[in-house]
Amino acid sequence: MLDPLLIALGLGYVGAVAWLLLGLRRCAAWSPVSASPAGTSDLPGVSVIVAARDEEAGVADCLACLRAQAYGGPLEIVLVDDGSSDRTGEIARDEMARAEAERAPIAVQVLHAPEPPVYACRKKSALAAGIAASTGSLLLFTDADCRPPPDWVAAMVGSFGDGVGLVAGYATRQGGRGIRRGLVQLDNLMVAALGAGSAGMGAALSCTGRSFAYRRVVYDQVGGFEPIGHLTGGDDVFFARLATGETSWRLVYCLHPEAAVVSDAGPSSLGGLVHQKLRHAAKAGQYRGAARLSGSLTYLFHFALFLAALRALGWGHDPTVLAAVWGGKWVADAVLLAQMGRLVGERPRLALLPLLEAWYIPYVLLFTIAGRLGWYRWKGAPASA
């Protein structure tokens, strides 16, 4: 009974990867309009909103990168200090004062997030405050530990063609060393491939707040974060799904290498990494419709892989079907990772793929449930923060 189920789920998984590969092909064929510094009179006003909490180590670099943007239209930076207990706010205000003293063309505004938070997720409350204080017709988002390249704003703005209301961007993780660095790269590329591939097929299965943008009219049209304010997270993907589901606006994915936002490899401690992955996995249980069905089938597939592996190791069952199905998954994932890496100018360390495949089984089976139950903390705060 298990073998036929495993084969059917494996074929379904390979079909899903083929669907994503077609989406990546469509993404690569998308030709955005120009948003170069030339012709500034017709470029839209842009507000970059950054929610920062205990980011004293990176906030200065983030603001410096944003102030160095090569965008010819009106541009402002709004940083919201989300209850930081370190020098994040002080550093940001110093940068604001420096911009004022230099009479810089890119203004920097620093404000405090509302206390108590308006929504179940503190970050949504902070971003909502930043949006309310901003003036641009296009809203761009990144995190305070990120370093957007000089052409990030121009490339993201250039992706807003006719009918496009939201743009998801690629964010790469750098730093770390050895095996950990390679695994982080593979995991990041896999998540990005899910986002870009699904966007190319007209769906919104994944995106990141490290590089995200939408029109202000879209935000107003869906009522801001109010419909998703009860969800503990997902200021990016849940909003994208809300907007594409409730309006006629399209979401596209910006694949330009010059728009790739850089951030560090993530938490250095094992505990920090576990809580981060639990937080990410928590989103899966809050999907609805076709996305929830897809997630359920993915969970069932990994559960079947686990049972088949347990049967082969514990009871000496013939592992031929397990090896064929799991090997087919490896090949499909390798093709997807190679294609995504080619599009964003990265060479994935595919030799580490078997380790990632082994990690995905407990990750999917355990972290999805634990994350959904809120068994994680973020910067010392519980899941609702």
Kinemage of the C-alpha trace (Angstrom):
@kinemage 1
@onewidth
@group {chain A} dominant
@subgroup {mainchain}
@vectorlist {calphas} color= white
{ca met a 1} P 0.000 0.000 0.000
{ca leu a 2} L 2.811 2.398 0.861
{ca asp a 3} L 4.765 1.910 -2.364
{ca pro a 4} L 1.907 2.881 -4.749
{ca leu a 5} L 1.172 5.939 -2.612
{ca leu a 6} L 4.843 6.910 -2.603
{ca ile a 7} L 5.052 6.568 -6.393
{ca ala a 8} L 1.899 8.631 -6.940
{ca leu a 9} L 3.069 11.399 -4.601
{ca gly a 10} L 6.534 11.346 -6.161
{ca leu a 11} L 5.079 11.798 -9.649
{ca gly a 12} L 2.935 14.631 -8.333
{ca tyr a 13} L 6.010 16.297 -6.843
{ca val a 14} L 7.936 16.051 -10.113
{ca gly a 15} L 4.919 17.531 -11.883
{ca ala a 16} L 4.877 20.444 -9.426
{ca val a 17} L 8.577 21.085 -10.074
{ca ala a 18} L 7.895 21.063 -13.832
{ca trp a 19} L 5.159 23.653 -13.208
{ca leu a 20} L 7.656 25.838 -11.328
{ca leu a 21} L 10.241 25.469 -14.096
{ca leu a 22} L 7.679 26.686 -16.633
{ca gly a 23} L 6.974 29.616 -14.322
{ca leu a 24} L 10.686 30.454 -14.135
{ca arg a 25} L 10.831 30.455 -17.921
{ca arg a 26} L 7.936 32.913 -18.046
{ca cys a 27} L 9.613 35.078 -15.395
{ca ala a 28} L 12.805 35.218 -17.434
{ca ala a 29} L 10.810 36.331 -20.480
{ca trp a 30} L 9.178 39.219 -18.595
{ca ser a 31} L 10.468 42.543 -19.987
{ca pro a 32} L 9.935 45.416 -17.536
{ca val a 33} L 9.918 49.056 -18.525
{ca ser a 34} L 13.002 51.197 -17.932
{ca ala a 35} L 13.428 52.987 -14.610
{ca ser a 36} L 16.843 54.491 -15.243
{ca pro a 37} L 17.910 57.853 -13.783
{ca ala a 38} L 17.209 59.482 -17.144
{ca gly a 39} L 13.828 61.092 -17.658
{ca thr a 40} L 13.065 61.776 -14.008
{ca ser a 41} L 9.925 63.813 -14.669
{ca asp a 42} L 7.752 60.755 -15.313
{ca leu a 43} L 9.167 58.441 -12.663
{ca pro a 44} L 6.822 57.659 -9.756
{ca gly a 45} L 7.536 58.667 -6.188
{ca val a 46} L 8.912 55.815 -4.092
{ca ser a 47} L 8.845 55.246 -0.351
{ca val a 48} L 11.155 52.579 1.083
{ca ile a 49} L 9.729 51.295 4.375
{ca val a 50} L 12.019 49.502 6.830
{ca ala a 51} L 10.857 48.003 10.129
{ca ala a 52} L 13.843 47.638 12.464
{ca arg a 53} L 14.053 45.877 15.797
{ca asp a 54} L 17.378 45.409 17.568
{ca glu a 55} L 19.372 45.831 14.371
{ca glu a 56} L 22.199 48.081 15.568
{ca ala a 57} L 24.779 45.908 13.808
{ca gly a 58} L 23.359 46.445 10.332
{ca val a 59} L 20.985 49.397 10.256
{ca ala a 60} L 23.667 51.966 9.357
{ca asp a 61} L 24.816 49.914 6.355
{ca cys a 62} L 21.202 49.407 5.275
{ca leu a 63} L 20.439 53.128 5.365
{ca ala a 64} L 23.706 53.959 3.613
{ca cys a 65} L 22.812 51.536 0.800
{ca leu a 66} L 19.345 53.035 0.486
{ca arg a 67} L 20.719 56.568 0.375
{ca ala a 68} L 23.058 55.484 -2.434
{ca gln a 69} L 20.242 54.345 -4.729
{ca ala a 70} L 20.613 55.359 -8.384
{ca tyr a 71} L 16.958 56.245 -8.903
{ca gly a 72} L 16.075 59.434 -10.712
{ca gly a 73} L 12.592 59.947 -9.316
{ca pro a 74} L 11.380 61.145 -5.906
{ca leu a 75} L 12.629 58.776 -3.193
{ca glu a 76} L 12.246 58.756 0.588
{ca ile a 77} L 13.285 56.329 3.323
{ca val a 78} L 11.017 55.689 6.305
{ca leu a 79} L 12.544 53.620 9.102
{ca val a 80} L 10.260 52.473 11.904
{ca asp a 81} L 11.962 51.614 15.195
{ca asp a 82} L 9.954 48.631 16.380
{ca gly a 83} L 10.622 48.783 20.118
{ca ser a 84} L 14.371 48.229 19.889
{ca ser a 85} L 16.262 47.685 23.137
{ca asp a 86} L 19.639 48.506 21.575
{ca arg a 87} L 21.006 51.532 19.649
{ca thr a 88} L 18.992 50.921 16.477
{ca gly a 89} L 16.878 54.048 16.856
{ca glu a 90} L 19.831 56.240 17.834
{ca ile a 91} L 21.883 55.111 14.838
{ca ala a 92} L 18.944 55.681 12.497
{ca arg a 93} L 18.330 59.179 13.859
{ca asp a 94} L 22.029 60.004 13.389
{ca glu a 95} L 21.668 58.973 9.746
{ca met a 96} L 18.549 61.127 9.428
{ca ala a 97} L 20.402 64.124 10.887
{ca arg a 98} L 23.306 63.533 8.500
{ca ala a 99} L 20.951 63.496 5.520
{ca glu a 100} L 19.356 66.758 6.677
{ca ala a 101} L 22.729 68.416 7.229
{ca glu a 102} L 23.890 67.387 3.768
{ca arg a 103} L 20.569 68.443 2.231
{ca ala a 104} L 20.569 65.065 0.563
{ca pro a 105} L 18.036 64.442 -2.210
{ca ile a 106} L 16.902 61.252 -0.473
{ca ala a 107} L 15.168 62.120 2.791
{ca val a 108} L 15.320 59.837 5.816
{ca gln a 109} L 12.469 59.737 8.324
{ca val a 110} L 12.623 57.810 11.597
{ca leu a 111} L 9.595 57.096 13.749
{ca his a 112} L 8.474 54.730 16.486
{ca ala a 113} L 6.110 51.814 16.029
{ca pro a 114} L 2.813 52.072 17.917
{ca glu a 115} L 2.641 50.652 21.421
{ca pro a 116} L 0.796 48.449 22.000
{ca pro a 117} L 0.974 46.962 18.506
{ca val a 118} L -2.109 47.319 16.341
{ca tyr a 119} L -1.879 43.799 14.919
{ca ala a 120} L -0.955 40.363 16.245
{ca cys a 121} L 2.358 40.680 14.415
{ca arg a 122} L 4.521 43.578 15.589
{ca lys a 123} L 6.161 43.952 12.195
{ca lys a 124} L 2.825 44.534 10.445
{ca ser a 125} L 2.055 47.283 12.965
{ca ala a 126} L 5.434 48.902 12.355
{ca leu a 127} L 5.101 48.721 8.565
{ca ala a 128} L 1.567 50.127 8.700
{ca ala a 129} L 2.871 53.120 10.669
{ca gly a 130} L 5.624 53.629 8.108
{ca ile a 131} L 3.196 53.432 5.201
{ca ala a 132} L 0.888 55.961 6.862
{ca ala a 133} L 3.795 58.396 7.255
{ca ser a 134} L 5.080 57.940 3.693
{ca thr a 135} L 4.114 59.773 0.492
{ca gly a 136} L 5.241 57.632 -2.464
{ca ser a 137} L 2.818 55.986 -4.864
{ca leu a 138} L 5.063 52.915 -4.860
{ca leu a 139} L 5.961 51.220 -1.575
{ca leu a 140} L 9.192 49.213 -1.395
{ca phe a 141} L 10.218 47.058 1.547
{ca thr a 142} L 13.442 45.581 2.848
{ca asp a 143} L 14.808 44.596 6.247
{ca ala a 144} L 17.261 46.528 8.392
{ca asp a 145} L 19.893 43.781 8.173
{ca cys a 146} L 19.866 43.924 4.350
{ca arg a 147} L 22.096 45.766 1.883
{ca pro a 148} L 20.179 46.648 -1.308
{ca pro a 149} L 22.456 47.296 -4.323
{ca pro a 150} L 22.450 50.761 -5.962
{ca asp a 151} L 20.048 49.726 -8.748
{ca trp a 152} L 17.563 47.929 -6.513
{ca val a 153} L 14.901 50.655 -6.467
{ca ala a 154} L 15.224 51.333 -10.203
{ca ala a 155} L 14.939 47.649 -11.107
{ca met a 156} L 11.971 47.039 -8.820
{ca val a 157} L 10.162 50.142 -10.069
{ca gly a 158} L 10.909 49.117 -13.646
{ca ser a 159} L 9.037 45.856 -13.098
{ca phe a 160} L 5.727 47.676 -12.592
{ca gly a 161} L 4.269 47.224 -16.054
{ca asp a 162} L 0.605 47.562 -17.007
{ca gly a 163} L -1.631 45.664 -14.618
{ca val a 164} L 1.242 44.861 -12.261
{ca gly a 165} L 0.425 45.791 -8.689
{ca leu a 166} L 3.070 43.848 -6.766
{ca val a 167} L 6.719 42.973 -7.395
{ca ala a 168} L 8.624 40.297 -5.494
{ca gly a 169} L 12.404 40.505 -5.565
{ca tyr a 170} L 15.304 38.159 -4.986
{ca ala a 171} L 17.321 38.368 -1.786
{ca thr a 172} L 20.509 36.368 -1.373
{ca arg a 173} L 22.194 35.323 1.848
{ca gln a 174} L 25.947 35.703 2.244
{ca gly a 175} L 28.359 34.926 5.031
{ca gly a 176} L 28.988 31.827 7.051
{ca arg a 177} L 31.439 29.198 5.920
{ca gly a 178} L 31.786 25.650 4.712
{ca ile a 179} L 28.828 23.305 4.663
{ca arg a 180} L 26.525 25.682 6.512
{ca arg a 181} L 27.058 28.378 3.900
{ca gly a 182} L 26.307 25.947 1.077
{ca leu a 183} L 23.143 24.635 2.730
{ca val a 184} L 21.876 28.164 3.415
{ca gln a 185} L 22.435 29.020 -0.248
{ca leu a 186} L 20.552 25.944 -1.463
{ca asp a 187} L 17.645 26.536 0.913
{ca asn a 188} L 17.458 30.206 -0.085
{ca leu a 189} L 17.472 29.347 -3.792
{ca met a 190} L 14.762 26.708 -3.284
{ca val a 191} L 12.461 29.181 -1.530
{ca ala a 192} L 13.172 31.796 -4.209
{ca ala a 193} L 12.422 29.275 -6.967
{ca leu a 194} L 9.062 28.570 -5.324
{ca gly a 195} L 8.302 32.290 -5.295
{ca ala a 196} L 9.524 33.122 -8.794
{ca gly a 197} L 8.121 29.978 -10.409
{ca ser a 198} L 4.675 30.367 -8.867
{ca ala a 199} L 4.632 34.090 -9.736
{ca gly a 200} L 5.366 33.193 -13.341
{ca met a 201} L 2.323 30.898 -13.278
{ca gly a 202} L 0.062 33.569 -11.812
{ca ala a 203} L 0.159 32.423 -8.186
{ca ala a 204} L 1.807 33.769 -5.031
{ca leu a 205} L 3.251 30.905 -3.007
{ca ser a 206} L 6.315 32.623 -1.589
{ca cys a 207} L 8.047 35.983 -1.397
{ca thr a 208} L 10.292 37.767 1.054
{ca gly a 209} L 10.008 41.053 2.911
{ca arg a 210} L 13.721 41.553 2.250
{ca ser a 211} L 12.781 42.630 -1.290
{ca phe a 212} L 9.123 43.379 -1.938
{ca ala a 213} L 7.083 46.194 -3.455
{ca tyr a 214} L 3.521 47.162 -4.281
{ca arg a 215} L 1.455 50.143 -5.313
{ca arg a 216} L -0.101 52.247 -2.565
{ca val a 217} L -3.444 51.904 -4.324
{ca val a 218} L -3.218 48.119 -3.856
{ca tyr a 219} L -2.596 48.552 -0.129
{ca asp a 220} L -5.579 50.899 0.147
{ca gln a 221} L -7.802 48.728 -2.030
{ca val a 222} L -7.508 45.654 0.213
{ca gly a 223} L -7.726 47.614 3.467
{ca gly a 224} L -4.045 47.449 4.328
{ca phe a 225} L -3.038 44.717 6.773
{ca glu a 226} L -6.434 44.663 8.473
{ca pro a 227} L -7.684 41.439 6.803
{ca ile a 228} L -4.466 39.603 7.779
{ca gly a 229} L -3.758 41.442 11.020
{ca his a 230} L -4.671 38.410 13.139
{ca leu a 231} L -1.973 36.277 11.514
{ca thr a 232} L 1.366 36.127 13.336
{ca gly a 233} L 3.625 36.818 10.390
{ca gly a 234} L 3.346 36.972 6.643
{ca asp a 235} L 3.533 40.715 6.057
{ca asp a 236} L 4.919 39.670 2.680
{ca val a 237} L 3.403 36.429 1.346
{ca phe a 238} L 0.032 36.728 3.101
{ca phe a 239} L -0.349 40.268 1.788
{ca ala a 240} L 0.628 39.106 -1.709
{ca arg a 241} L -1.973 36.350 -1.588
{ca leu a 242} L -4.587 38.756 -0.243
{ca ala a 243} L -3.943 41.333 -2.955
{ca thr a 244} L -3.815 38.887 -5.872
{ca gly a 245} L -6.901 37.072 -4.595
{ca glu a 246} L -9.061 40.122 -3.908
{ca thr a 247} L -8.060 42.378 -6.807
{ca ser a 248} L -7.189 42.149 -10.495
{ca trp a 249} L -3.608 43.317 -9.921
{ca arg a 250} L -0.837 40.916 -10.966
{ca leu a 251} L 2.304 39.939 -9.086
{ca val a 252} L 5.593 39.586 -10.997
{ca tyr a 253} L 9.060 38.548 -9.891
{ca cys a 254} L 12.099 40.743 -10.528
{ca leu a 255} L 15.002 38.492 -11.512
{ca his a 256} L 17.544 41.167 -12.462
{ca pro a 257} L 20.909 40.324 -10.835
{ca glu a 258} L 21.476 44.038 -10.117
{ca ala a 259} L 18.354 43.990 -7.925
{ca ala a 260} L 19.466 41.133 -5.641
{ca val a 261} L 19.332 42.315 -2.040
{ca val a 262} L 22.142 40.984 0.149
{ca ser a 263} L 21.702 39.896 3.745
{ca asp a 264} L 23.741 37.826 6.167
{ca ala a 265} L 23.441 34.049 6.383
{ca gly a 266} L 21.064 34.278 9.322
{ca pro a 267} L 21.346 33.231 12.982
{ca ser a 268} L 24.760 31.862 13.908
{ca ser a 269} L 23.540 29.748 16.825
{ca leu a 270} L 21.640 26.487 16.436
{ca gly a 271} L 18.834 27.765 18.656
{ca gly a 272} L 18.451 30.933 16.619
{ca leu a 273} L 18.383 28.948 13.389
{ca val a 274} L 15.731 26.571 14.746
{ca his a 275} L 13.479 29.433 15.826
{ca gln a 276} L 13.926 31.138 12.446
{ca lys a 277} L 12.919 27.994 10.533
{ca leu a 278} L 9.994 27.403 12.893
{ca arg a 279} L 8.811 30.938 12.167
{ca his a 280} L 9.047 30.342 8.430
{ca ala a 281} L 7.309 26.960 8.652
{ca ala a 282} L 4.452 28.495 10.649
{ca lys a 283} L 3.163 30.228 7.515
{ca ala a 284} L 2.351 26.949 5.759
{ca gly a 285} L -0.482 26.083 8.147
{ca gln a 286} L -2.196 29.413 7.485
{ca tyr a 287} L -2.562 29.020 3.718
{ca arg a 288} L -5.990 28.493 2.191
{ca gly a 289} L -7.398 27.055 -1.019
{ca ala a 290} L -5.099 25.465 -3.606
{ca ala a 291} L -1.995 26.544 -1.664
{ca arg a 292} L -3.207 24.663 1.398
{ca leu a 293} L -3.949 21.563 -0.672
{ca ser a 294} L -0.474 21.740 -2.207
{ca gly a 295} L 1.083 22.095 1.232
{ca ser a 296} L -0.908 19.142 2.563
{ca leu a 297} L 0.241 16.927 -0.309
{ca thr a 298} L 3.844 18.017 0.261
{ca tyr a 299} L 3.509 17.086 3.931
{ca leu a 300} L 1.995 13.704 3.009
{ca phe a 301} L 4.820 13.063 0.517
{ca his a 302} L 7.527 13.673 3.112
{ca phe a 303} L 5.628 11.563 5.646
{ca ala a 304} L 5.517 8.712 3.127
{ca leu a 305} L 9.260 9.113 2.528
{ca phe a 306} L 9.848 8.923 6.270
{ca leu a 307} L 7.745 5.773 6.653
{ca ala a 308} L 9.438 4.126 3.678
{ca ala a 309} L 12.896 4.969 5.067
{ca leu a 310} L 11.896 3.657 8.495
{ca arg a 311} L 10.575 0.459 6.931
{ca ala a 312} L 13.768 -0.067 4.918
{ca leu a 313} L 16.087 0.602 7.861
{ca gly a 314} L 14.085 -1.090 10.595
{ca trp a 315} L 12.524 -4.045 8.851
{ca gly a 316} L 14.888 -4.632 5.966
{ca his a 317} L 12.217 -3.961 3.333
{ca asp a 318} L 13.383 -3.717 -0.272
{ca pro a 319} L 14.340 -0.016 -0.695
{ca thr a 320} L 14.072 -0.009 -4.509
{ca val a 321} L 10.888 2.080 -4.680
{ca leu a 322} L 12.146 4.457 -1.970
{ca ala a 323} L 15.455 4.934 -3.782
{ca ala a 324} L 13.734 5.538 -7.129
{ca val a 325} L 11.203 8.047 -5.779
{ca trp a 326} L 13.613 9.893 -3.495
{ca gly a 327} L 16.246 9.896 -6.236
{ca gly a 328} L 13.693 11.340 -8.651
{ca lys a 329} L 12.981 14.098 -6.146
{ca trp a 330} L 16.707 14.861 -5.907
{ca val a 331} L 17.007 15.133 -9.695
{ca ala a 332} L 13.938 17.394 -9.949
{ca asp a 333} L 15.200 19.642 -7.136
{ca ala a 334} L 18.684 19.797 -8.666
{ca val a 335} L 17.265 20.937 -12.014
{ca leu a 336} L 15.118 23.572 -10.289
{ca leu a 337} L 18.035 24.867 -8.198
{ca ala a 338} L 20.356 24.993 -11.205
{ca gln a 339} L 17.805 26.964 -13.231
{ca met a 340} L 17.114 29.430 -10.413
{ca gly a 341} L 20.842 29.843 -9.799
{ca arg a 342} L 21.427 30.569 -13.483
{ca leu a 343} L 18.734 33.252 -13.536
{ca val a 344} L 20.101 35.107 -10.501
{ca gly a 345} L 23.785 34.572 -11.252
{ca glu a 346} L 24.603 32.059 -8.509
{ca arg a 347} L 26.144 28.611 -8.770
{ca pro a 348} L 24.431 26.300 -6.260
{ca arg a 349} L 26.575 23.771 -4.411
{ca leu a 350} L 24.569 20.766 -5.602
{ca ala a 351} L 27.023 18.341 -3.986
{ca leu a 352} L 25.341 19.282 -0.685
{ca leu a 353} L 21.840 18.539 -1.985
{ca pro a 354} L 21.617 15.077 -0.322
{ca leu a 355} L 22.133 16.739 3.076
{ca leu a 356} L 19.405 19.264 2.322
{ca glu a 357} L 17.053 16.512 1.149
{ca ala a 358} L 17.622 14.602 4.388
{ca trp a 359} L 16.991 17.792 6.390
{ca tyr a 360} L 13.729 18.547 4.597
{ca ile a 361} L 12.015 15.410 5.929
{ca pro a 362} L 12.141 16.329 9.660
{ca tyr a 363} L 11.773 19.999 8.771
{ca val a 364} L 8.491 19.453 6.938
{ca leu a 365} L 7.136 16.878 9.389
{ca leu a 366} L 8.063 18.539 12.693
{ca phe a 367} L 8.656 22.227 12.084
{ca thr a 368} L 5.381 22.811 10.240
{ca ile a 369} L 3.396 21.578 13.239
{ca ala a 370} L 5.600 23.216 15.893
{ca gly a 371} L 5.615 26.504 14.001
{ca arg a 372} L 1.854 26.417 13.573
{ca leu a 373} L 1.505 25.962 17.341
{ca gly a 374} L 3.668 29.046 17.893
{ca trp a 375} L 6.580 27.208 19.473
{ca tyr a 376} L 9.171 29.777 18.498
{ca arg a 377} L 10.571 33.107 19.558
{ca trp a 378} L 11.799 36.061 17.541
{ca lys a 379} L 14.522 38.248 19.028
{ca gly a 380} L 13.578 37.158 22.511
{ca ala a 381} L 9.850 37.663 22.005
{ca pro a 382} L 7.087 35.051 21.594
{ca ala a 383} L 5.448 34.191 18.289
{ca ser a 384} L 2.923 37.000 18.481
{ca ala a 385} L 5.656 39.634 18.536
